[in-house]
Structure formats: structure tokens, C-alpha cells
Amino acid sequence: MKKADIGVALYILAAFIMLIVPISSTLLDVLLACNMAIAFTVLFSTMFAKEVLDLSFYPTVLLFTTIFRIALNVSSTRLILSTGNPGNVVTTFGNFVGGGDFVIGIVVFIILILVQFIVINKGSERVAEVTARFTLDAMPGKQMAIDADLNTGAITDAEAKVRRDKLQQEASFFGSMDGAVKYVKGDATAGLVITAVNVIGGIAMGMLRQGMDIGDAANKYVLLTIGDGLVSQIPSLLISLSTGILVTKGSKDADFGSVLIKQLFGMPKVLYMVGLVLMVLGILTPLSNLIFLPLGALFIVVGRVMANTIETAAIEQEADTEEEDAEEIRRPENVKSLLQVDPIELEFGYGIIPLADINQGGDLLDRVVMIRRQIALELGTVVPIIRLRDNIQLNPNQYIIKIKGIQVSEGEILFDHYMAMNPGFVEEEISGIPTFEPSFHLPAIWITENQRERAESVGYTVVDPPSIIATHLTEIIRQYLADLLTRQDVQNLVDNVKETNPSLVDELVPKLLGLGDIQKVLQNLLKEGISVRDLVTIFETLADHAATTRDTDILTEYVRQSLKRAISNKYFPTNETTSVVTLDPKLEQEIMGSIKQTEQGAYLTLDPDKTKNIMESVETEVGKLEKLGKNPIVITSPIVRMYFKRLTEDYFKDLIVVSYNEIDSSVELQSVGMVTA
């Protein structure tokens, strides 16, 4: 155990021992002095703590100090009633603070109790209760603000985690403080009750056991009891004051004393007015001139000194600013910051700013958060931070999407309008501004809010501007996700798998494959929209076949075959026959015969005329599927799939090419055509 742990344990253990075992008056004096020292330590710690979480264990401290004070009270009571000699500390407090008169002692004690119980404890309890309520109510908004900063790139993932942890700690702290303040309030009540019982018990002991008359018994035991109450209640008052300071702190990151002095005495005109009022009171009223006139003059002098200090500080700040500006002009340009390229950027004109501004009711930032979550669930990889920024060079309603600093797409919206799209079966036309949906380039029209209900009632698909931008951004991310997957991303994915499957990762990386090889396999899968979320299956397949080949294209085909249930679930609905197109076996033979193997990989050497004929046949057969409203799916043999996909990807970007080994046995297929040469 650590020494600190032992010290805390002994502190609590001592309290319980004092409740049971009688102690000497000398030891009681030492413990009472320690109790006062601890109370002052707590007070000054709360005054100079930078923020409340610097004292996150304060509720526990309240509990420990309360039980220790009660134990001391019990021990001193036992000594007062049994021996009449509770030690130097209690006797001194009774005679010195109480003025040697038990009436004065009682008055002083009651005043302390009233101040602590009614003023400090009551106010601290209310502040702690309200602070806890408001802190808990504000948590969702603060969480959303952290997510928004994370998605705009203002903070990193590590910084977001630190802020979330701090937010959770604040909520727990103020929730605990709401209950812990009751300890202080109960301690004050217990002190009052114990003192009253001690007065009655002391008088009874003096009269019944020592043969004293009631006056002598009252004078002796009441003074001792008042001393005991004072020596207990003064540390309790300090702890109560500490609690009030902690729960009422307005500044979370500044020094308490300097801020307090600056706020109270930082405005010279306030000091001038106070000094003038004091001097007028000293001149025009019977109040002492010797006190009020010098005090008023002192405030005026301090006000003048503060005014000179503020003027000097302003001049120095202005000079420093001018010097910094001049130094910035002379300084060579720092180009390092210009070398950073954001993976994904969404730039928009000033007309779209309200959609991204939370204060104006915009929810574009929240939609960006949902995009990252959606892609992570759908494709199994983390989308890089999406940076949102306004660009005054764009048209007011225009936005552009950049991947690694290069513009890849753009769009334009009409603010306060909705986009209506005909799903294909609506015959009734509605008036509006013709346009094209930016994600899939489908014909659409812009309509107003008044037309929205009518358009939806007749069957149009109606979407708002934030949804248009979010959908467009999602499709662009899906399209370029393979390019966005870096080696560091792959390393993070490998580390996640290693937490639960260390032996698998140790076998695969780096003995069989390096990070670059795994990156290429995952990029091949993502390029065709295949999820890499099941990394354990992917890594096991790579470990099985990497010993025989390190060709990442061939390894990708093995992985696709091991993911056949996921591929079948993605493209082939259950309990439904799927219409597809197949390849002519002769064409497959020609493709295989035209493959050339090199050290850099394999490639096709088909005749251009032959390629043209194949593309025309694909267009014809895929057109049959599109007329039926089906996905364009071509089924090939496993050895041909990869090369046929490469052959067609530049001509038909949405063409789905699947091999027979990637289809689950429960899937029912129907061929509606065959691609020939």
C-alpha cells in the first residue's frame, strides 16, 4: 500500500477508535490542533484551486472531516463529564473566547451556529443543488459541441476524449456535492444538539456526583461545554466556508485571490465614488473624522493608482501589439502549416452558413457526425475528419467537396426551398425551378415550403437542403473511401483486432504481409463497396493464403470468397429470385488467354476492337436489367472476375461483378442475358 493510502486509513480508523476508547486530555489537544490545521488546509485549497475538478474528491473530504469532528466531540464530552479536565485547547476556548463568562460563551456559540447553519450552509446547499441540476441539463448540449468541434477539425480525437472525460467528471462532482453538503448541515445540527446535552449532563454531574450547587456547576461545566462547542464549530465553520467558496466559484481557470481583487478594485471610478461618500459621511455627520476622512482619502488615492496602472498597461499592450505586427512582417513565411492537406473538405458560400451554424438552428454538423457513424457501420472503416469552412469566393448557394485538397464534386442549393424528385411513377407535374440532384444527377425541381405538402401527397420524393448536401457528401466519401484509407488507418484497425485476437495478428503482421499489402487488399474491397468490418475473417483468410502468394489482387479474391455471405446479403435479396447477366464461356477463355504476368502484376492485352465489342455487349445486356429496375450485376467465374471488373470499370462505374464462389448457396439467380464478344 502507498503511504498516502495508509495515512487516510489511519485518519478514519482514529475517528472510530475515539468513538469507543477514552483518550487522554493531552492526546485530545493534539488531535484538536490537527483538526483545525486540516480545516485551514481545506479552506486555502478551495480558495486557490484553479478549477473545481482540482478538488474532485472534496465530497469525500467532507465526509471524512465530519466523522472526525464528531469523534473529537464525543471524546471531549467524555472527558468533560468524567474528569472535568478536557485539556488545554477546550479550556482555553471556553475561558478566552467566551471571556470567562458562560453567558458570553453561550451567545458567541449561538451566533456561530446561526451564521453557519442559516447563512453559509443554507446558501451552499441551494447553490450545490442548482449547479448540479444545470450541469446535468447542459451535458447533451456540451457533448454535441464537442462532436461538432471534432468533426470540423478544431480538436483531435484525443482532445475530444479528454473533454468528454472532464465533462463526465464535472457532472459526477456536482452531483456528489449536492448530497455531500448535507454532511456539513448535519454536522452543525449535531453540534448544537451535543452542546445542549452536554450542558444538561455537566450540570447534573456537578450537582449529583461532586456535590456542587447549580451556580458553580453551571459556571464550570457550561464554560467547558461552550469551549468544546467552539473548538468543534470553528473548524466546522471553516469547512462550511470552504464548501461555499468551492460551489460558488465563477472562474474555473484563474487564481481566486487575484481575480477577486481585480474585480472589486479594478475600476477607478468606483473607488473615487466610495472615497467621496466616506469623506462626506465624516464631514456632514457625527461619525468620527479621524476614521472616515483618512479612509475616504485612501480609497481616492488607490483609485488614482489603479487608473495610472490601467493606462500604463494599455500603452504597453498597444506597443507590444505594434511590435508583434512588425515582427510578423519581418518574419519569413512559415510554410509548414501550408503543407497540411485535409483528407475531406466541404466548402460553401455564405448563403449556406446558416445550415452549419448551430446558433441559427443549422444541423449540418450533426449530419456530418451521422455520416461518419453510418460509414463506419456500413463499410467498417473510420472516415477522416471532415473539415467544414465557408468560402467567400463561391457563389452564395454553392458548395464544393474536396478530397486531399482537390475538388472532386460540387453542387448548388436554394435556401428555404426543397428539392422534389419524381420516383418514376408520378404523372402529375408541379411547378418549380428545374435542376439536377447532385449525388446521382437525377432530374428534379426546386419547390417552396407551400408546395411541399402537395408534392409529397402526389408521390414526389421531397428533401431539404441539409439532406441534399449530406447525401452528396456521403456518396463522395463512399466513392473515394479507398483512396482515403492510409497506412496509419490500417495500423489502427490492426491494433483493434489485436486486442481480441493477438495470435492472429502476430501470425499475419509482419511475418506474412506488411501494412502496405493489407492496405491494398482493404482498398480493393472498399473500391467495390465491400465492407471490411469483419476484419477477423479478412485477416484469417489472408493468413491462410499469404504463404502461397503475396499478390494483393489474388488475395483480394480469396477474401471476397470468404465474405460471400456478406456479399450475397448486399446484392441478392433473400426469398427472391435475382436477375443477372452472365459471361459467355468462350469470352472467359479469351480473357484468360490475354492475361500477361509481370513482376508488377497482371494485365490484359485484348485487341481494342475486341474490347469495344465486349463493352457494347455489356451495355446491351445491362440495359435489360435496368429496364426491369434491377441492379446491373454480372456473374463470372472466379478466375475471370477480377480482370473483367478492371476491363469494365472505366466504362460502367456502377457495374457489379460477382463470381460464382462469392454467392451463397441459398441465393436464387435468373440469367436474362449473356455478354459475348
N, C-alpha and C positions, 0 to 999 in steps of 0.2 A: 504494500500500500504506500501511496505517496504521503509525505509529511503533512501536506495540506488536508488530505482526507482524514488523517489521524487527528489533526487539530480540531476539525469540525465535529468529528465523532465525540471527542472528549468534551467539547463545549456542550453538546446536547446531553451527554451522559452526566456531566456535572449538575445540570439542571434537575435531572430525575433523582440524583443522589441527594441533593439538597431538599427535595420534597419529602424524603423518607428519613434521612440520617441527620441528627443535630450536628451543627458545626460550631466552632469557637468564634468568639467575637472578633478576634484578630483576623482569622480567615475570611470572615464576613466583610471586614473593612477592605481587604484586598479585592474580593470579588465585586463589591460595590464600586470601587475605584475603576476596576476593569470594565464594569458595565457602563459607567459614564464615559470612559475612553472609547468604547465601541460606539456609543451613541453619537459622540462628536465625530468619529470617523465616518459614520454613515451620513451625517449632516453635510460635512465638507465634500464627501464623494458625490452626493447628489447635486451640490452647488456647482462643482467644476467638471462634471461629466459632460462630454461633448454632445452625446445624444442618449436617449433613454435606454437603448439597447446596450450601452456600455455597462448598465446595471441590470442585465436581463434576469438575474437571479434575485432581484430585490424582493419579490413576493415571498420567496423562501427565507430571505434575511428577516423580513417582518415576523414570520412565524417563529424563527429561532430566537430572536431577541425578546419576543413577547413571552415565550415559555421560560426563558432565563430570568426575566424580571419577576415573573410570578413566583418562581422558585426562590429568588432572593427575598421576596416579600414574605413568603412562608417561613423562611429561616429566621429573618429578623423578628417576625411575630413570635416565633417560638422562644427566642432569646429574651424578648421584652417581657413575656408572660412568665417565663420560668425563672430568669435570673434578675431581671430588671436592668441588665447591662448589655445592650445590643452592640456595643463597640463605639469607637471614636466618631465614625462618619455619621451614624444615625443621631448620636447625642449632639454633635456639633450642629447638624442641620436643625435639630429641634430648638437649641438654645440661640444659635446665631441668626439663622434665617427667621425663626419665629420670635426673635427679640427677647427670649427668656420668658415669654408670657404665652400661655397656651391659647388665650383668646386671639392674640395676634397671629399665632401659628395657624389656628383654625381658619381665620379669614384669608390668610395668604394661600393656604392649601385649597380652599374652596374657589378662590379666584383662578388658581392654576387649573383646577379641574374644569371650571366653566369655560375658560379660554380654549383648553384642549378639546373638550367634548363638544361644545356648541359651535365654536368658531372654526378651528382647524380641522377636526375630524369630520364634522358635518360637510364642510366645503370640499375637502379632499374626496370624501365618499361620492359626492354628487359629480365632481369633475371626472373621477375614475369611471363612474358608470356611464356618463355621456361619451367620454372618449372611447371606451370600449365599444359602445353602440355604433358610433360614427366610423370607427376604424373597420369594424366588420362590414358595415354597409358599403364602405368605399372600396373594399377588396376587389369586387368584379371589375370596376372601372380601372383600378390601378393595374390589374392583370392584363386588361385589354390594351392599356397604354404601353406596357412592357412588350406585348406581342407586336404592337404597331411599330415601336422603335426597332424591334428585331427585324421585322420584315422590310423596313425602309433602310436597313443597314446602319442605323445610328448607333447600335450596340451589337456586340458579338453574342454568340450562344453562351459563352462563359459569363459574360456580364449580365445577360438576361437571367441566368440561373442564380447568380448572386443576388440580383434584385428581387427575384421571386422568393428566395430563402429569407431575405431580410423582411419582405412583406409578411411572410408567414410568421416570422418571429415577432414582429410588431403586434400582429393580431393576437398571438398567444400571450404576449406580455400584458397588453392592456386588458385582455380577458381575465388573466390571473390577478391583475391589480384590482379589478372590480371586486373580487372576492377577498383579496388579501387586506384591503382597507378595513374590512370588518374586524380583523385581528386587533388593530390599533384602537378601534372604537370599543371593542370588548375589553381591552386592557384598561382603558380609562374607567369604564364602569366597574370592573373588578377592583381597581384600586380604591375607588370610592367606597365600595361595599366592605372591603377588607379593613379600611381605616375606621369605618363606623363600628365594625365588630370588635376591632382592637381596642377602641375607646371604652366600650362597654365591658369587654373582658378584662382590660387593665384595671379599671376602677373596681371591678368585682374582685380581682386577685389582690389588690392592695387592701381592700376592706376585709375580705374573708380570710386571707392567708397571712397577711402581715400586720393586721390589727390597726391599720391606718384609718383616719377619718376620711370622709368623702372629699374634702377640700385638698388634703395632702395627696390622696390617691389620684385625684383628677390632675393636680399640678404636675405630678411625676409622670404618670403613665400617658396622659394626654399629650404632654410635650414629647415624650419618646415616640408615641404613635404618629404624631404630626411630623416629627423628624423622619420616621420611617416612610411615611407617605410622601414627603417632599423628596427624599433621596431616591424614591422609586419613580415619582411622577415627573421629575425634571428630565431624566433620560427618556421617559415615555413621551414627554413633550417634544424633545429633540427629534425623536423618531417620527412623531406625527408631523412636525415641521418639515422633515426630510421628505416624507411622503407627499405633502402638499407641494413642495418645490418640484419634485420629480414629475407629478402628473399635470402640473400647470406650466411646464417649460414650453415656451413658444418656439424657441430656436433649437434646432436639432443638431447643428453643426458649428456652434460658436461657443466661446467661453462665456459662462454665465455672468461673472462679475463685470467684465469689460463691456459686454452688451448692455447690461442693466445701467451702468454709469453713463454710457453713451446715450442711451435712450432718454434717461431722466435729465441729464445736464448737458445735452448736446446742442440745444437751441438757445443761443444767447438772449433773444428777446424774452424768453420765458424767465430766465434768471434776472433780467432787468426788471420785469414786472413784479417778481417776488420780492426783490430788494426794495423797490419803491413802496410796495404795500407794507413791508415790515417797518420801514422808516416813518411812514405816515402814522402807523399804529403807535410807534414810540413817541411821536411828537404830539398828536392830537388826542391821545388817551392817557389815562393814569398809569399805563403799563411802564415798566422800568426802561428809562432811556439808555442806561448802561448796557442793557441786553439787546434791545431791538434795533437801536441805531447802528452799533458795530456789526450786528448780524446782517442787517439790510445792506450796509456798505460792502460787506464781504461778498454777498451774492452779486452785487453790481460789478465788483472787481473780477470775480470769477467769470461772469458773463462776458466782460471785455476780453479777458484772456482767451476764452473759448472762441470768440469772434476772430481774434488775431490768428489763432491756431487754424481755424477753418479757412481763412483767407490764404494763409501760407500753404496749406495743403492743396488748395485749388490751384495756386500758381505753380507749385511743384508738379502736380499732376498734368497740367497743361504743358509744362516744359518737357516732362517725360514723354508725353504723347507725341509732341513735335519731334523729339529726338528719335523715338521709335520709328516714326514715319520716315524720317530722313535716313535712318539706318536701313530700313526696309528697301528704300530706293537704291541705296548704295550696294546692298547685298546681292550677290549673284543669285540668279533664279534657282530655286531648289526644284529640280526636275523629278526627284524620286516619287513625289506624290502623283506626278503625271503619268508614271509608268503603270500604275494600277488600273486594271481593266475589270469592270464589273461583269460578272457572268450574264446577268439578266437585268435589263433596264427598261422601264416603262416611262417614257417622257410624254408630257401632254401640254397642250396650250392652256392659257389662263382661264378659258371658259370651262374647263373640266376640273379646276381646282376644288370647287365645292363638293365634288363627288369623293375627293380624297381627304377633305378636311372634316375631322370628327366634330369640331365645334360648330360646323354648318350642317350637321346631320349626315355627312357622307359616310358610306360604309365600304368604300373601295379597299381600304386597308384590311378590314375584316375579311373581305372576299379573297385577298391575296393570301392571308393565313389559311383559309379553307382550301385554296388551290394547292398549297404545299402539302397539306394533310391528305388531300384527295390523291395527289400523285404518289405520295409515299404509300398509301394503302393500295393503290391500283397497280403501280409498277415496282414498288419495293425499293425505291431509292430516294435519297433526300435531295430536294430541289435546292440549289444555292439561294442565297439571299436575293430577293427581288427588290431592286432599288427603284423607288418612285421619285420623280423630280419634275418640276414644271420647266418649260422651255418657252421663253417669250418669242423665239424665232419661228415657232409653229403657229399655224392658224389657231384661233381661239378654241375650236371644237375638234382639233386634230390630235391624234396621239400616234406615237411610233414605238415599236418594240425592237430592242437591240439585243443581240446575242454576242457576248465578248466584244462589245464596242461597235459592232457592225449592225446597221439597220437591216432587219430581215422581213419586216412587215409593218403596215400602217393601217390606220382606219380613221373614220370621222363620224362623230355623233352629233345629234341635235339635242341640246339641253332642253329639258321639260317636254320632250317628245318620246314616243315609244315606237319600236320597230315591229311591224306586223308582217308575218310571213305566211304564205299560203302553203299548207302541207301537201297540196295536190288535189284535194277533193272539194275545195270550196269554189263554188261557181259565182257567188255574189261578189262584186267588186266594191271596194271602198276607196274614197278619195284620199290622196296623200301625196307625199313627195317621193318619187321613185328613187330607189337606192339598191345597194347590194350588201348582203350580210357579210362582214369582213372575214369570218372564220372559214366559211365554206363557199363563199361567193354565190350565194343563192339570191334570186331576186326578192326584193322586199320593198316596203313603203314606210315612210315616217308618218305617224299619225299623232294627233293631240290627245290630251287626257280625256277630253269629252268623247272621243271616238273609241276609246279603249274598250269600254264595256260592250259596245256594238260589235266591234271586230271579234272579240272573244266569243260572243254569242253565236256568230255565224261560222265559227270554226277556225279563225286565224290564230296562229301562234304569236303571242304578243310578249315582248321582253323589254325591260327598261335599260337605259344606257349603261349602268354599272354591270349588269349581267352580260351585255354585249362585249364590253371590254374584258371582263373576267373570262368569258368563254373563249374569246380570241387569244388571250394570253395563255390559257390552258392548252389550247391546240398547238400553239407555237412551242410551248415547253415540251409537249409530247413529241413534236417533230424533231426538236433539237436536243432532246434529253441525252442521247448517246454522246453527242459532242461535249455536253456539259459534265459528263462523268470523268473526273480526274483520278489520278493515282492515289491522291490523298483520300478521296471519297471511297475508293476501293479499300484502302487501308483501314478506314473507319468501319466499313462493312465487315472486313475480315476480323477486326478486333471484337465486334459484336458477336460474331459466330463463335469466336474463341472462348468467350465467357461461358458458353454452354457446351461446346464441342471442341475442347482443346486438342484432343488427339487427332481429330480430322484436320484441323488447320496445321498442326505440326507435321503431319504426313504430306500435305499438299504444298505449303509455302514455307521456305523457298526450295524445298528438295526437288519437287516435280515441276512446278510452274512459278514464275515470278509474278510480281504485281502487274507488270505490263501485259503479260499473257492473259491473266484473269480479267484485266480491264478490257481487252479486245473481245473476249468472249461475252462479257456482260454488255458491251456496246453493241455487238451483233444482235443480241437478244432485244435490247431496248430499241434498236433501229427498226425492228419489225413489230414493236408493240408488245413484246412478250415480257411478262412480269418477272423480275429477279428477286422477288420477295422470299421465295423458298430457297434461300442460299445453301441450306444444308444439303438438299438434293442436288443442287448445281455443283457444289464442291465435291460431294461423293462421286458424282459422275466424272468430274474432271480427274479425281484421284484414281478412278478405275482405268481411265484411258490415256492419261498423260504419259504413262510409262511406255506406250507404243507409238504415240505421235504427239508432237508439240505444235502441229498445225492448228492454229486457233479457229480456222473456218471449219475444219473437220470436227474439232472438239465441240464447237457450237452445235453441229448437227446431232452429236451424241446427247448433248444436254437437252436439245429440243425434244428428242425422243423420250428422254426420261421425264419430261414435263408434259407428256401427251394428255394427261387428264386436264391440266390447266388449259392447254391449247384447245382441246375439244370443247371444254366448257365455255371458252371465249368465243369460238366461231360456230359451234354446232349445237343448237338448242336441243334439250332432251325431249323425248317423246314427240319428235318432229323430224320428218324427212327433209334433208338439206340438199338443195340443188347446187351442183358444182360442175366444173369443166375439167376434163382430163387431158392428158398429153398422148399423142399418137406414139406407140412403142417405137416406130421407125424414127420419129423425131428424137426420141430419147437416145436412141443408138447414135444418131448423127451428132447430138450434143456431146455425148461421151467420147466420141471419136475425135472431136475437135478440141479437146482439153489438152493444154500443154502445161507440163510441170516444170517449174524453175525453182531456184533457191529462194526467190522472193514470194513464191506461191504459185497457184494455178490460175490460168486464164483461158478464155475461149478464143478460137481462131476461125469462127464461122465466116463464110462468104457474106459480104454486105447485102447481096440480093437475097440470099437465104434468110438473113436476119430480117430484112424488110417483109418477106412473105410470112415469116413467123409472127411478126408484130401485127400484120393485117389480119391473120387468122385469130390471134388473141383478141383483137378489137371486136371482130365479128362475134366470137363465142361469148365474150364478156358482155357484149350488148344484149345477148339473150337473157342473161341473168338480171341485168339492170331493168329490162322491160318487165321482168317478173317481180321487181322490187327486192331482189336478193343481193347479198354481198358478193362481190366478184372474187370467187375462190377457185383456184386451180389446184388440182391434185396431181402429184408427180410421184415417181419412185424415189426412195431416199437418196440414192446416189446422184440424182439429177437435180433435186430441189434447189440446192444452193446456187448452182450455175444458172438455172432458169430464172431464179429470182434476180440475180445480177444482170441477166440479159434484158429483163423487162422493167427494172426499177426506174430507169431514166424515162421510160415511155408511159408507164402506168404506176404512179406513186401509191395508189390505194389498192393495188392488186395484192391479194392474199395468196401466197404459195405455200402449200402444206404437203408433206409427204405422207404416204400411207402409214408409215411407222409412227406418225405423230397423232393418229386418230384412234380414239378409244374404241374398243370392240363393240360397245353398245350403240355407237353412232350409226344412223341410217342415212345413206347417201343416194342421190339420184343424179346421174350424168345427163346434162342437157346439151352437150356438145363436146367436140374433141378438137384440140389445137393441132394442126398439121403444118407441114412445110409447103 
